[in-house]
């Protein structure tokens, strides 16, 4: 069976985000942790195919959970690398900047909420700025592990990895220091492009 998922290359060198994120952390995070989710997703698909061929679904519940966990880890990490840039920081512009003001009051209020969501995780997970299409607005989500506590149908624009492997070697247990580093590296231009692709013009701020 051909692998359905592959590990994407980083869009920058391992040391490009130093000193805020070390090359050591980037290598471990991308080459080990992200790669493990890719491997796990492919293995889950293979085992589900085997169960289907044998018409033996006695373990299908756990196999589906394994697929959801690993695939979501792959998807979120693939987006996470795009949320960082050596030239990051600053403020979002365009339609996204206006929409943030409409839905959160100001960029500072969004940053405060998203930071609090990420640092208050009980265990492992993510903070995410997402587009919620039913209400046609931006919301913040606290994602446990990779896939739970998520509003169905929402699409992430910006994600912050709150798992310890993302920051512990650089910042130990100081989550606030990790969030401060993230906001200095955040690539708003990518979030703007994703917002423009996902949201209809009529729903954005003028």
N, CA and C atoms as an extended XYZ file, in Angstrom:
618
Properties=species:S:1:pos:R:3:atomname:S:1:resname:S:1:resid:I:1 pbc="F F F"
N         0.849       -1.199        0.000 N   UNK     1
C         0.000        0.000        0.000 CA  UNK     1
C         0.882        1.246        0.000 C   UNK     1
N         0.632        2.142       -0.933 N   UNK     2
C         1.396        3.388       -1.006 CA  UNK     2
C         0.985        4.321        0.124 C   UNK     2
N         1.979        4.938        0.774 N   UNK     3
C         1.674        5.870        1.857 CA  UNK     3
C         0.799        7.014        1.345 C   UNK     3
N        -0.248        7.306        2.099 N   UNK     4
C        -1.142        8.402        1.723 CA  UNK     4
C        -0.586        9.751        2.163 C   UNK     4
N         0.225        9.740        3.219 N   UNK     5
C         0.712       10.982        3.800 CA  UNK     5
C         2.236       10.994        3.825 C   UNK     5
N         2.812       12.148        3.583 N   UNK     6
C         4.270       12.311        3.610 CA  UNK     6
C         4.622       13.529        4.455 C   UNK     6
N         5.808       13.500        5.021 N   UNK     7
C         6.285       14.604        5.848 CA  UNK     7
C         6.703       15.765        4.949 C   UNK     7
N         6.101       16.939        5.110 N   UNK     8
C         6.509       18.073        4.275 CA  UNK     8
C         7.834       18.651        4.739 C   UNK     8
N         8.569       19.243        3.817 N   UNK     9
C         9.791       19.950        4.198 CA  UNK     9
C         9.432       21.223        4.954 C   UNK     9
N        10.313       21.638        5.836 N   UNK    10
C        10.139       22.934        6.483 CA  UNK    10
C        10.303       24.041        5.429 C   UNK    10
N         9.566       25.138        5.568 N   UNK    11
C         9.708       26.236        4.604 CA  UNK    11
C        10.899       27.144        4.879 C   UNK    11
N        11.766       26.752        5.805 N   UNK    12
C        12.952       27.527        6.177 CA  UNK    12
C        13.948       26.549        6.789 C   UNK    12
N        15.178       27.003        7.005 N   UNK    13
C        16.202       26.153        7.610 CA  UNK    13
C        15.896       25.899        9.086 C   UNK    13
N        16.468       24.838        9.630 N   UNK    14
C        16.232       24.499       11.037 CA  UNK    14
C        16.607       25.637       11.980 C   UNK    14
N        17.662       26.376       11.633 N   UNK    15
C        18.141       27.434       12.532 CA  UNK    15
C        17.578       28.805       12.183 C   UNK    15
N        16.638       28.874       11.257 N   UNK    16
C        16.151       30.169       10.771 CA  UNK    16
C        15.380       30.955       11.827 C   UNK    16
N        14.838       30.255       12.828 N   UNK    17
C        14.009       30.922       13.834 CA  UNK    17
C        14.772       31.207       15.129 C   UNK    17
N        16.071       30.922       15.131 N   UNK    18
C        16.884       31.232       16.311 CA  UNK    18
C        17.025       32.738       16.481 C   UNK    18
N        17.168       33.214       17.731 N   UNK    19
C        17.278       32.462       18.982 CA  UNK    19
C        15.940       32.124       19.628 C   UNK    19
N        14.821       32.508       18.989 N   UNK    20
C        13.517       32.307       19.620 CA  UNK    20
C        13.109       30.837       19.646 C   UNK    20
N        13.436       30.099       18.585 N   UNK    21
C        13.251       28.652       18.565 CA  UNK    21
C        14.562       28.046       18.064 C   UNK    21
N        15.154       27.172       18.845 N   UNK    22
C        16.470       26.644       18.500 CA  UNK    22
C        16.383       25.611       17.385 C   UNK    22
N        17.492       25.439       16.689 N   UNK    23
C        17.580       24.425       15.650 CA  UNK    23
C        17.364       23.032       16.239 C   UNK    23
N        17.826       22.798       17.462 N   UNK    24
C        17.637       21.507       18.111 CA  UNK    24
C        16.151       21.181       18.272 C   UNK    24
N        15.385       22.158       18.729 N   UNK    25
C        13.946       21.954       18.892 CA  UNK    25
C        13.282       21.724       17.542 C   UNK    25
N        13.678       22.485       16.534 N   UNK    26
C        13.060       22.334       15.216 CA  UNK    26
C        13.340       20.952       14.631 C   UNK    26
N        14.545       20.456       14.798 N   UNK    27
C        14.879       19.131       14.274 CA  UNK    27
C        14.064       18.049       14.975 C   UNK    27
N        14.019       18.109       16.290 N   UNK    28
C        13.248       17.116       17.039 CA  UNK    28
C        11.764       17.211       16.726 C   UNK    28
N        11.257       18.424       16.678 N   UNK    29
C         9.828       18.642       16.479 CA  UNK    29
C         9.394       18.165       15.091 C   UNK    29
N        10.135       18.563       14.070 N   UNK    30
C         9.774       18.205       12.698 CA  UNK    30
C        10.166       16.768       12.358 C   UNK    30
N        11.431       16.422       12.583 N   UNK    31
C        11.955       15.141       12.102 CA  UNK    31
C        11.512       13.950       12.944 C   UNK    31
N        11.181       14.183       14.203 N   UNK    32
C        10.790       13.078       15.086 CA  UNK    32
C         9.287       13.096       15.382 C   UNK    32
N         8.806       14.194       15.982 N   UNK    33
C         7.405       14.226       16.407 CA  UNK    33
C         6.446       14.272       15.213 C   UNK    33
N         6.646       15.227       14.318 N   UNK    34
C         5.752       15.301       13.160 CA  UNK    34
C         5.866       14.037       12.323 C   UNK    34
N         7.066       13.562       12.116 N   UNK    35
C         7.251       12.336       11.330 CA  UNK    35
C         6.528       11.148       11.947 C   UNK    35
N         6.457       11.103       13.276 N   UNK    36
C         5.762       10.003       13.945 CA  UNK    36
C         4.265       10.037       13.659 C   UNK    36
N         3.691       11.245       13.553 N   UNK    37
C         2.262       11.340       13.236 CA  UNK    37
C         1.991       10.912       11.800 C   UNK    37
N         2.875       11.241       10.898 N   UNK    38
C         2.738       10.796        9.510 CA  UNK    38
C         2.780        9.272        9.450 C   UNK    38
N         3.750        8.691       10.116 N   UNK    39
C         3.887        7.233       10.152 CA  UNK    39
C         2.655        6.592       10.781 C   UNK    39
N         2.172        7.177       11.868 N   UNK    40
C         1.006        6.622       12.553 CA  UNK    40
C        -0.257        6.684       11.713 C   UNK    40
N        -0.427        7.770       10.972 N   UNK    41
C        -1.602        7.893       10.109 CA  UNK    41
C        -1.575        6.868        8.994 C   UNK    41
N        -0.419        6.674        8.384 N   UNK    42
C        -0.295        5.687        7.314 CA  UNK    42
C        -0.509        4.263        7.840 C   UNK    42
N         0.026        3.975        9.018 N   UNK    43
C        -0.163        2.654        9.605 CA  UNK    43
C        -1.635        2.402        9.942 C   UNK    43
N        -2.319        3.425       10.440 N   UNK    44
C        -3.736        3.272       10.757 CA  UNK    44
C        -4.548        2.990        9.499 C   UNK    44
N        -4.258        3.721        8.420 N   UNK    45
C        -4.953        3.468        7.161 CA  UNK    45
C        -4.719        2.046        6.673 C   UNK    45
N        -3.480        1.575        6.793 N   UNK    46
C        -3.145        0.226        6.338 CA  UNK    46
C        -3.898       -0.828        7.143 C   UNK    46
N        -3.964       -0.638        8.465 N   UNK    47
C        -4.654       -1.607        9.315 CA  UNK    47
C        -6.166       -1.568        9.071 C   UNK    47
N        -6.712       -0.410        8.801 N   UNK    48
C        -8.140       -0.318        8.476 CA  UNK    48
C        -8.428       -1.033        7.163 C   UNK    48
N        -7.522       -0.890        6.188 N   UNK    49
C        -7.691       -1.588        4.914 CA  UNK    49
C        -7.635       -3.100        5.111 C   UNK    49
N        -6.736       -3.558        5.977 N   UNK    50
C        -6.633       -4.984        6.263 CA  UNK    50
C        -7.908       -5.499        6.928 C   UNK    50
N        -8.439       -4.708        7.859 N   UNK    51
C        -9.680       -5.100        8.526 CA  UNK    51
C       -10.839       -5.168        7.537 C   UNK    51
N       -10.862       -4.238        6.625 N   UNK    52
C       -11.917       -4.210        5.607 CA  UNK    52
C       -11.820       -5.423        4.680 C   UNK    52
N       -10.601       -5.757        4.278 N   UNK    53
C       -10.403       -6.908        3.394 CA  UNK    53
C       -10.794       -8.216        4.082 C   UNK    53
N       -10.516       -8.303        5.377 N   UNK    54
C       -10.824       -9.518        6.129 CA  UNK    54
C       -12.240       -9.518        6.695 C   UNK    54
N       -12.950       -8.426        6.489 N   UNK    55
C       -14.284       -8.231        7.091 CA  UNK    55
C       -14.224       -8.512        8.591 C   UNK    55
N       -13.188       -8.002        9.218 N   UNK    56
C       -12.994       -8.149       10.660 CA  UNK    56
C       -12.886       -6.749       11.258 C   UNK    56
N       -13.993       -6.268       11.780 N   UNK    57
C       -14.032       -4.914       12.327 CA  UNK    57
C       -14.057       -4.906       13.852 C   UNK    57
N       -13.504       -5.961       14.449 N   UNK    58
C       -13.547       -6.074       15.906 CA  UNK    58
C       -12.746       -4.980       16.603 C   UNK    58
N       -11.760       -4.393       15.905 N   UNK    59
C       -10.942       -3.335       16.525 CA  UNK    59
C       -11.091       -2.007       15.781 C   UNK    59
N       -12.167       -1.861       15.027 N   UNK    60
C       -12.296       -0.681       14.171 CA  UNK    60
C       -12.395        0.605       14.975 C   UNK    60
N       -12.998        0.556       16.162 N   UNK    61
C       -13.121        1.765       16.977 CA  UNK    61
C       -11.765        2.349       17.336 C   UNK    61
N       -10.860        1.488       17.810 N   UNK    62
C        -9.529        1.965       18.173 CA  UNK    62
C        -8.742        2.387       16.948 C   UNK    62
N        -8.907        1.676       15.843 N   UNK    63
C        -8.200        2.047       14.619 CA  UNK    63
C        -8.635        3.425       14.130 C   UNK    63
N        -9.912        3.712       14.211 N   UNK    64
C       -10.412        5.030       13.804 CA  UNK    64
C        -9.876        6.121       14.722 C   UNK    64
N        -9.785        5.826       16.011 N   UNK    65
C        -9.208        6.792       16.952 CA  UNK    65
C        -7.738        7.051       16.632 C   UNK    65
N        -7.013        5.985       16.314 N   UNK    66
C        -5.602        6.146       15.962 CA  UNK    66
C        -5.441        6.992       14.704 C   UNK    66
N        -6.312        6.753       13.730 N   UNK    67
C        -6.247        7.537       12.498 CA  UNK    67
C        -6.540        9.004       12.783 C   UNK    67
N        -7.584        9.277       13.547 N   UNK    68
C        -7.956       10.660       13.844 CA  UNK    68
C        -6.842       11.382       14.598 C   UNK    68
N        -6.240       10.721       15.574 N   UNK    69
C        -5.181       11.339       16.371 CA  UNK    69
C        -3.968       11.666       15.512 C   UNK    69
N        -3.493       10.690       14.766 N   UNK    70
C        -2.273       10.890       13.992 CA  UNK    70
C        -2.480       11.779       12.781 C   UNK    70
N        -3.592       11.628       12.094 N   UNK    71
C        -3.865       12.483       10.936 CA  UNK    71
C        -4.032       13.933       11.364 C   UNK    71
N        -4.751       14.156       12.456 N   UNK    72
C        -4.925       15.527       12.932 CA  UNK    72
C        -3.594       16.120       13.379 C   UNK    72
N        -2.739       15.301       13.995 N   UNK    73
C        -1.407       15.774       14.345 CA  UNK    73
C        -0.607       16.176       13.118 C   UNK    73
N        -0.728       15.396       12.056 N   UNK    74
C        -0.048       15.722       10.797 CA  UNK    74
C        -0.584       17.017       10.199 C   UNK    74
N        -1.895       17.161       10.137 N   UNK    75
C        -2.504       18.357        9.547 CA  UNK    75
C        -2.131       19.613       10.331 C   UNK    75
N        -2.225       19.540       11.657 N   UNK    76
C        -1.933       20.716       12.475 CA  UNK    76
C        -0.453       21.103       12.396 C   UNK    76
N         0.434       20.112       12.419 N   UNK    77
C         1.854       20.446       12.315 CA  UNK    77
C         2.197       21.010       10.942 C   UNK    77
N         1.588       20.464        9.894 N   UNK    78
C         1.843       20.993        8.548 CA  UNK    78
C         1.464       22.463        8.467 C   UNK    78
N         0.365       22.836        9.122 N   UNK    79
C        -0.049       24.234        9.158 CA  UNK    79
C         0.849       25.052       10.086 C   UNK    79
N         1.237       24.457       11.204 N   UNK    80
C         2.045       25.169       12.193 CA  UNK    80
C         3.332       25.708       11.601 C   UNK    80
N         4.021       24.902       10.785 N   UNK    81
C         5.268       25.383       10.185 CA  UNK    81
C         5.020       26.615        9.328 C   UNK    81
N         3.840       26.697        8.713 N   UNK    82
C         3.508       27.838        7.867 CA  UNK    82
C         3.090       29.065        8.674 C   UNK    82
N         2.841       28.867        9.966 N   UNK    83
C         2.450       29.983       10.834 CA  UNK    83
C         3.652       30.715       11.412 C   UNK    83
N         4.849       30.228       11.111 N   UNK    84
C         6.079       30.825       11.622 CA  UNK    84
C         6.925       31.321       10.461 C   UNK    84
N         7.683       32.384       10.706 N   UNK    85
C         8.561       32.928        9.681 CA  UNK    85
C         9.700       33.701       10.334 C   UNK    85
N        10.902       33.612        9.764 N   UNK    86
C        12.007       34.433       10.282 CA  UNK    86
C        11.704       35.919       10.178 C   UNK    86
N        10.817       36.290        9.263 N   UNK    87
C        10.412       37.694        9.104 CA  UNK    87
C         9.052       37.953        9.729 C   UNK    87
N         8.660       37.133       10.693 N   UNK    88
C         7.324       37.214       11.270 CA  UNK    88
C         7.150       38.353       12.260 C   UNK    88
N         5.995       38.325       12.911 N   UNK    89
C         5.628       39.375       13.850 CA  UNK    89
C         4.758       40.421       13.191 C   UNK    89
N         4.665       41.561       13.797 N   UNK    90
C         3.874       42.639       13.221 CA  UNK    90
C         2.382       42.437       13.423 C   UNK    90
N         1.611       42.960       12.460 N   UNK    91
C         0.162       42.938       12.578 CA  UNK    91
C        -0.457       42.444       11.269 C   UNK    91
N        -1.608       41.776       11.334 N   UNK    92
C        -2.271       41.337       10.107 CA  UNK    92
C        -2.885       42.522        9.375 C   UNK    92
N        -2.926       42.426        8.058 N   UNK    93
C        -3.549       43.472        7.267 CA  UNK    93
C        -4.730       42.929        6.486 C   UNK    93
N        -5.165       43.673        5.504 N   UNK    94
C        -6.218       43.220        4.619 CA  UNK    94
C        -7.523       42.925        5.330 C   UNK    94
N        -8.279       42.011        4.745 N   UNK    95
C        -9.593       41.656        5.277 CA  UNK    95
C        -9.483       40.982        6.638 C   UNK    95
N        -8.423       40.189        6.844 N   UNK    96
C        -8.271       39.508        8.127 CA  UNK    96
C        -8.103       40.511        9.258 C   UNK    96
N        -7.292       41.527        9.050 N   UNK    97
C        -7.105       42.526       10.093 CA  UNK    97
C        -8.412       43.184       10.489 C   UNK    97
N        -9.236       43.507        9.497 N   UNK    98
C       -10.533       44.108        9.794 CA  UNK    98
C       -11.467       43.149       10.494 C   UNK    98
N       -11.420       41.899       10.082 N   UNK    99
C       -12.300       40.904       10.691 CA  UNK    99
C       -11.920       40.634       12.137 C   UNK    99
N       -10.639       40.622       12.447 N   UNK   100
C       -10.188       40.444       13.826 CA  UNK   100
C       -10.737       41.557       14.707 C   UNK   100
N       -10.688       42.787       14.217 N   UNK   101
C       -11.236       43.910       14.984 CA  UNK   101
C       -12.728       43.726       15.212 C   UNK   101
N       -13.446       43.291       14.171 N   UNK   102
C       -14.886       43.084       14.298 CA  UNK   102
C       -15.234       42.007       15.320 C   UNK   102
N       -14.504       40.888       15.266 N   UNK   103
C       -14.899       39.724       16.063 CA  UNK   103
C       -14.265       39.668       17.447 C   UNK   103
N       -13.147       40.386       17.649 N   UNK   104
C       -12.467       40.332       18.951 CA  UNK   104
C       -12.287       41.696       19.596 C   UNK   104
N       -12.584       42.765       18.878 N   UNK   105
C       -12.419       44.103       19.422 CA  UNK   105
C       -11.107       44.740       19.016 C   UNK   105
N       -10.043       43.958       19.018 N   UNK   106
C        -8.731       44.449       18.599 CA  UNK   106
C        -7.793       43.263       18.464 C   UNK   106
N        -6.662       43.471       17.799 N   UNK   107
C        -5.656       42.419       17.699 CA  UNK   107
C        -5.111       42.060       19.075 C   UNK   107
N        -4.900       43.050       19.926 N   UNK   108
C        -4.378       42.784       21.257 CA  UNK   108
C        -5.317       41.875       22.048 C   UNK   108
N        -6.619       42.073       21.887 N   UNK   109
C        -7.576       41.231       22.599 CA  UNK   109
C        -7.573       39.805       22.054 C   UNK   109
N        -7.420       39.647       20.745 N   UNK   110
C        -7.288       38.308       20.184 CA  UNK   110
C        -6.047       37.622       20.718 C   UNK   110
N        -4.911       38.328       20.689 N   UNK   111
C        -3.660       37.734       21.163 CA  UNK   111
C        -3.780       37.326       22.624 C   UNK   111
N        -4.410       38.150       23.434 N   UNK   112
C        -4.574       37.825       24.848 CA  UNK   112
C        -5.432       36.576       25.021 C   UNK   112
N        -6.523       36.476       24.263 N   UNK   113
C        -7.401       35.316       24.381 CA  UNK   113
C        -6.733       34.047       23.874 C   UNK   113
N        -6.102       34.118       22.706 N   UNK   114
C        -5.467       32.937       22.133 CA  UNK   114
C        -4.285       32.479       22.983 C   UNK   114
N        -3.566       33.419       23.558 N   UNK   115
C        -2.461       33.059       24.455 CA  UNK   115
C        -2.988       32.370       25.704 C   UNK   115
N        -4.071       32.899       26.271 N   UNK   116
C        -4.655       32.303       27.477 CA  UNK   116
C        -5.200       30.911       27.190 C   UNK   116
N        -5.824       30.745       26.027 N   UNK   117
C        -6.342       29.437       25.632 CA  UNK   117
C        -5.211       28.416       25.542 C   UNK   117
N        -4.080       28.820       24.984 N   UNK   118
C        -2.961       27.902       24.799 CA  UNK   118
C        -2.257       27.585       26.117 C   UNK   118
N        -2.042       28.587       26.944 N   UNK   119
C        -1.310       28.357       28.200 CA  UNK   119
C        -2.168       27.663       29.261 C   UNK   119
N        -3.490       27.671       29.114 N   UNK   120
C        -4.365       27.042       30.105 CA  UNK   120
C        -4.767       25.625       29.730 C   UNK   120
N        -4.160       25.071       28.691 N   UNK   121
C        -4.446       23.688       28.313 CA  UNK   121
C        -4.153       22.746       29.478 C   UNK   121
N        -5.058       21.827       29.732 N   UNK   122
C        -4.827       20.797       30.744 CA  UNK   122
C        -4.237       19.585       30.031 C   UNK   122
N        -2.917       19.485       30.060 N   UNK   123
C        -2.249       18.437       29.311 CA  UNK   123
C        -1.746       18.975       27.988 C   UNK   123
N        -1.961       18.222       26.917 N   UNK   124
C        -1.408       18.558       25.610 CA  UNK   124
C        -2.485       19.066       24.666 C   UNK   124
N        -2.091       19.951       23.757 N   UNK   125
C        -3.058       20.443       22.792 CA  UNK   125
C        -2.573       21.684       22.070 C   UNK   125
N        -3.513       22.402       21.499 N   UNK   126
C        -3.237       23.542       20.631 CA  UNK   126
C        -4.193       24.680       20.920 C   UNK   126
N        -3.740       25.891       20.642 N   UNK   127
C        -4.625       27.038       20.530 CA  UNK   127
C        -4.786       27.360       19.057 C   UNK   127
N        -5.981       27.752       18.631 N   UNK   128
C        -6.217       27.969       17.210 CA  UNK   128
C        -7.172       29.131       16.970 C   UNK   128
N        -6.824       29.936       15.979 N   UNK   129
C        -7.741       30.927       15.418 CA  UNK   129
C        -8.365       30.276       14.201 C   UNK   129
N        -9.696       30.171       14.174 N   UNK   130
C       -10.362       29.442       13.096 CA  UNK   130
C       -11.483       30.279       12.496 C   UNK   130
N       -11.826       29.924       11.262 N   UNK   131
C       -12.993       30.487       10.595 CA  UNK   131
C       -14.153       29.522       10.793 C   UNK   131
N       -15.251       30.022       11.386 N   UNK   132
C       -16.429       29.214       11.654 CA  UNK   132
C       -17.504       29.612       10.643 C   UNK   132
N       -17.819       28.751        9.658 N   UNK   133
C       -18.637       29.163        8.527 CA  UNK   133
C       -20.128       29.291        8.816 C   UNK   133
N       -20.634       28.648        9.861 N   UNK   134
C       -22.067       28.723       10.140 CA  UNK   134
C       -22.455       30.134       10.589 C   UNK   134
N       -21.712       30.661       11.564 N   UNK   135
C       -21.941       32.041       12.002 CA  UNK   135
C       -21.242       33.037       11.100 C   UNK   135
N       -20.279       32.559       10.298 N   UNK   136
C       -19.523       33.455        9.443 CA  UNK   136
C       -18.654       34.405       10.238 C   UNK   136
N       -17.856       33.829       11.150 N   UNK   137
C       -17.018       34.668       11.997 CA  UNK   137
C       -15.772       33.909       12.431 C   UNK   137
N       -14.819       34.659       12.968 N   UNK   138
C       -13.628       34.079       13.565 CA  UNK   138
C       -13.908       33.698       15.011 C   UNK   138
N       -13.391       32.556       15.430 N   UNK   139
C       -13.446       32.163       16.836 CA  UNK   139
C       -12.098       31.577       17.229 C   UNK   139
N       -11.869       31.462       18.516 N   UNK   140
C       -10.686       30.808       19.055 CA  UNK   140
C       -11.109       29.458       19.613 C   UNK   140
N       -10.290       28.446       19.371 N   UNK   141
C       -10.567       27.113       19.890 CA  UNK   141
C        -9.392       26.607       20.705 C   UNK   141
N        -9.715       25.843       21.740 N   UNK   142
C        -8.717       25.122       22.526 CA  UNK   142
C        -8.832       23.659       22.135 C   UNK   142
N        -7.832       23.150       21.440 N   UNK   143
C        -7.873       21.797       20.896 CA  UNK   143
C        -7.088       20.868       21.816 C   UNK   143
N        -7.769       19.882       22.400 N   UNK   144
C        -7.074       18.898       23.229 CA  UNK   144
C        -6.468       17.821       22.351 C   UNK   144
N        -5.263       17.383       22.727 N   UNK   145
C        -4.477       16.470       21.898 CA  UNK   145
C        -4.337       17.104       20.505 C   UNK   145
N        -4.948       16.508       19.490 N   UNK   146
C        -4.923       17.085       18.155 CA  UNK   146
C        -6.322       17.275       17.570 C   UNK   146
N        -7.331       16.660       18.185 N   UNK   147
C        -8.589       16.555       17.462 CA  UNK   147
C        -9.847       16.690       18.307 C   UNK   147
N        -9.749       16.874       19.620 N   UNK   148
C       -10.946       16.947       20.448 CA  UNK   148
C       -11.239       18.381       20.879 C   UNK   148
N       -12.505       18.620       21.194 N   UNK   149
C       -13.001       19.949       21.583 CA  UNK   149
C       -12.993       20.918       20.400 C   UNK   149
N       -13.246       20.399       19.203 N   UNK   150
C       -13.215       21.192       17.978 CA  UNK   150
C       -14.629       21.382       17.446 C   UNK   150
N       -14.978       22.616       17.088 N   UNK   151
C       -16.246       22.876       16.431 CA  UNK   151
C       -16.238       22.319       15.019 C   UNK   151
N       -17.160       21.442       14.711 N   UNK   152
C       -17.166       20.797       13.397 CA  UNK   152
C       -17.360       21.823       12.280 C   UNK   152
N       -16.609       21.641       11.216 N   UNK   153
C       -16.729       22.515       10.051 CA  UNK   153
C       -15.844       23.734       10.083 C   UNK   153
N       -15.239       24.028       11.231 N   UNK   154
C       -14.366       25.195       11.326 CA  UNK   154
C       -13.013       24.875       10.707 C   UNK   154
N       -12.353       25.902       10.171 N   UNK   155
C       -11.074       25.730        9.482 CA  UNK   155
C       -10.018       26.603       10.136 C   UNK   155
N        -8.869       26.020       10.513 N   UNK   156
C        -7.843       26.800       11.210 CA  UNK   156
C        -7.107       27.755       10.276 C   UNK   156
N        -6.898       28.952       10.766 N   UNK   157
C        -6.107       29.967       10.069 CA  UNK   157
C        -4.723       30.107       10.690 C   UNK   157
N        -4.666       29.924       12.000 N   UNK   158
C        -3.429       30.112       12.760 CA  UNK   158
C        -3.464       29.151       13.932 C   UNK   158
N        -2.382       28.381       14.134 N   UNK   159
C        -2.363       27.423       15.235 CA  UNK   159
C        -1.083       27.583       16.038 C   UNK   159
N        -1.194       27.348       17.339 N   UNK   160
C        -0.056       27.409       18.260 CA  UNK   160
C         0.074       26.053       18.935 C   UNK   160
N         1.215       25.432       18.806 N   UNK   161
C         1.444       24.123       19.404 CA  UNK   161
C         1.684       24.289       20.899 C   UNK   161
N         0.811       23.709       21.708 N   UNK   162
C         0.941       23.770       23.149 CA  UNK   162
C         1.501       22.507       23.774 C   UNK   162
N         1.909       21.535       22.931 N   UNK   163
C         2.559       20.340       23.458 CA  UNK   163
C         3.955       20.700       23.951 C   UNK   163
N         4.399       20.030       24.990 N   UNK   164
C         5.692       20.383       25.581 CA  UNK   164
C         6.851       20.231       24.606 C   UNK   164
N         6.758       19.299       23.654 N   UNK   165
C         7.883       19.119       22.734 CA  UNK   165
C         8.128       20.352       21.867 C   UNK   165
N         7.144       21.265       21.795 N   UNK   166
C         7.298       22.465       20.976 CA  UNK   166
C         8.195       23.507       21.640 C   UNK   166
N         8.350       23.437       22.957 N   UNK   167
C         9.026       24.546       23.642 CA  UNK   167
C         9.903       24.151       24.821 C   UNK   167
N         9.790       22.924       25.324 N   UNK   168
C        10.391       22.630       26.621 CA  UNK   168
C        11.904       22.767       26.630 C   UNK   168
N        12.581       22.341       25.582 N   UNK   169
C        14.043       22.434       25.565 CA  UNK   169
C        14.529       23.883       25.527 C   UNK   169
N        13.709       24.767       24.987 N   UNK   170
C        14.088       26.186       24.927 CA  UNK   170
C        13.596       26.970       26.133 C   UNK   170
N        12.390       26.660       26.613 N   UNK   171
C        11.758       27.500       27.637 CA  UNK   171
C        11.354       26.733       28.893 C   UNK   171
N        11.691       25.454       28.966 N   UNK   172
C        11.312       24.613       30.104 CA  UNK   172
C         9.788       24.672       30.293 C   UNK   172
N         9.315       24.965       31.490 N   UNK   173
C         7.873       24.982       31.719 CA  UNK   173
C         7.279       26.393       31.636 C   UNK   173
N         8.018       27.323       31.065 N   UNK   174
C         7.563       28.707       30.973 CA  UNK   174
C         6.749       28.902       29.687 C   UNK   174
N         5.460       28.604       29.770 N   UNK   175
C         4.602       28.719       28.595 CA  UNK   175
C         4.485       30.162       28.111 C   UNK   175
N         4.529       31.096       29.033 N   UNK   176
C         4.425       32.502       28.641 CA  UNK   176
C         5.607       32.910       27.761 C   UNK   176
N         6.793       32.410       28.074 N   UNK   177
C         7.959       32.711       27.246 CA  UNK   177
C         7.803       32.111       25.857 C   UNK   177
N         7.247       30.916       25.776 N   UNK   178
C         6.998       30.289       24.478 CA  UNK   178
C         5.999       31.113       23.664 C   UNK   178
N         4.924       31.581       24.298 N   UNK   179
C         3.945       32.399       23.572 CA  UNK   179
C         4.544       33.721       23.123 C   UNK   179
N         5.389       34.325       23.953 N   UNK   180
C         6.041       35.574       23.557 CA  UNK   180
C         6.919       35.351       22.329 C   UNK   180
N         7.623       34.217       22.287 N   UNK   181
C         8.448       33.895       21.121 CA  UNK   181
C         7.578       33.676       19.890 C   UNK   181
N         6.464       32.960       20.062 N   UNK   182
C         5.585       32.683       18.921 CA  UNK   182
C         5.096       33.976       18.281 C   UNK   182
N         4.641       34.929       19.078 N   UNK   183
C         4.063       36.159       18.508 CA  UNK   183
C         5.114       37.016       17.806 C   UNK   183
N         6.383       36.801       18.128 N   UNK   184
C         7.452       37.511       17.415 CA  UNK   184
C         7.765       36.861       16.072 C   UNK   184
N         7.326       35.602       15.910 N   UNK   185
C         7.620       34.851       14.689 CA  UNK   185
C         6.390       34.604       13.817 C   UNK   185
N         5.211       34.971       14.310 N   UNK   186
C         3.966       34.612       13.621 CA  UNK   186
C         3.927       35.199       12.207 C   UNK   186
N         3.501       34.382       11.250 N   UNK   187
C         3.406       34.802        9.855 CA  UNK   187
C         1.948       35.156        9.542 C   UNK   187
N         1.617       36.417        9.702 N   UNK   188
C         0.241       36.856        9.459 CA  UNK   188
C        -0.129       36.790        7.983 C   UNK   188
N         0.857       36.910        7.094 N   UNK   189
C         0.545       36.906        5.665 CA  UNK   189
C        -0.080       35.573        5.246 C   UNK   189
N         0.409       34.470        5.820 N   UNK   190
C        -0.178       33.170        5.517 CA  UNK   190
C        -1.593       33.059        6.042 C   UNK   190
N        -1.830       33.570        7.251 N   UNK   191
C        -3.179       33.558        7.806 CA  UNK   191
C        -4.126       34.403        6.954 C   UNK   191
N        -3.619       35.513        6.437 N   UNK   192
C        -4.442       36.360        5.563 CA  UNK   192
C        -4.853       35.607        4.302 C   UNK   192
N        -3.923       34.880        3.704 N   UNK   193
C        -4.237       34.107        2.497 CA  UNK   193
C        -5.271       33.026        2.795 C   UNK   193
N        -5.115       32.328        3.904 N   UNK   194
C        -6.073       31.276        4.254 CA  UNK   194
C        -7.451       31.867        4.525 C   UNK   194
N        -7.489       33.025        5.170 N   UNK   195
C        -8.771       33.680        5.429 CA  UNK   195
C        -9.452       34.073        4.130 C   UNK   195
N        -8.708       34.630        3.203 N   UNK   196
C        -9.281       35.043        1.925 CA  UNK   196
C        -9.827       33.855        1.142 C   UNK   196
N        -9.189       32.703        1.276 N   UNK   197
C        -9.653       31.511        0.569 CA  UNK   197
C       -10.922       30.924        1.196 C   UNK   197
N       -11.057       31.074        2.513 N   UNK   198
C       -12.137       30.410        3.218 CA  UNK   198
C       -13.388       31.254        3.392 C   UNK   198
N       -13.229       32.549        3.501 N   UNK   199
C       -14.370       33.407        3.870 CA  UNK   199
C       -14.901       34.144        2.647 C   UNK   199
N       -16.231       34.208        2.511 N   UNK   200
C       -16.804       34.990        1.416 CA  UNK   200
C       -16.604       36.482        1.631 C   UNK   200
N       -16.522       37.212        0.549 N   UNK   201
C       -16.279       38.653        0.651 CA  UNK   201
C       -17.342       39.349        1.475 C   UNK   201
N       -18.578       38.898        1.369 N   UNK   202
C       -19.671       39.586        2.042 CA  UNK   202
C       -19.597       39.473        3.548 C   UNK   202
N       -18.803       38.477        4.064 N   UNK   203
C       -18.719       38.278        5.513 CA  UNK   203
C       -17.576       39.022        6.143 C   UNK   203
N       -16.710       39.594        5.331 N   UNK   204
C       -15.532       40.264        5.877 CA  UNK   204
C       -15.833       41.725        6.154 C   UNK   204
N       -15.007       42.298        7.004 N   UNK   205
C       -15.155       43.724        7.271 CA  UNK   205
C       -14.822       44.505        6.020 C   UNK   205
N       -15.476       45.604        5.830 N   UNK   206
C       -15.222       46.432        4.644 CA  UNK   206
C       -13.844       47.037        4.727 C   UNK   206
